[in-house]
Amino acid sequence: MSQEKRTDHHEKGVEVPYDQIEPDTLRRMIQEFVTRDGCDWDDAGCSLDNKVKQVLQQLKNKKIKVVFDLTSQTANLVVCP
């Protein structure tokens, strides 16, 4: 049995103010984020639209933020420290 070296990945890059992202783009970004694990939110008793609204509220409350990773050239939502 081989042992894998475990490292914690911390998103590094540039914070992008969510209110400067075009609304349709932000919505698609949030939709991709909340469906990333393949969860069907309707089965969990919450619609995708409601989940998107919850994430948007977390952005507004500064609990999460949008970060553009300069290495991978991707944007992600990350928890604020």
Sequence and secondary structure as in RCSB ss.txt:
>XXXX:A:sequence
MSQEKRTDHHEKGVEVPYDQIEPDTLRRMIQEFVTRDGCDWDDAGCSLDNKVKQVLQQLKNKKIKVVFDLTSQTA
NLVVCP
>XXXX:A:secstr
            EEEE GGGS HHHHHHHHHHHHTTT   TTTTT  HHHHHHHHHHHHHTTSEEEEEETTTTEE
EEEE  
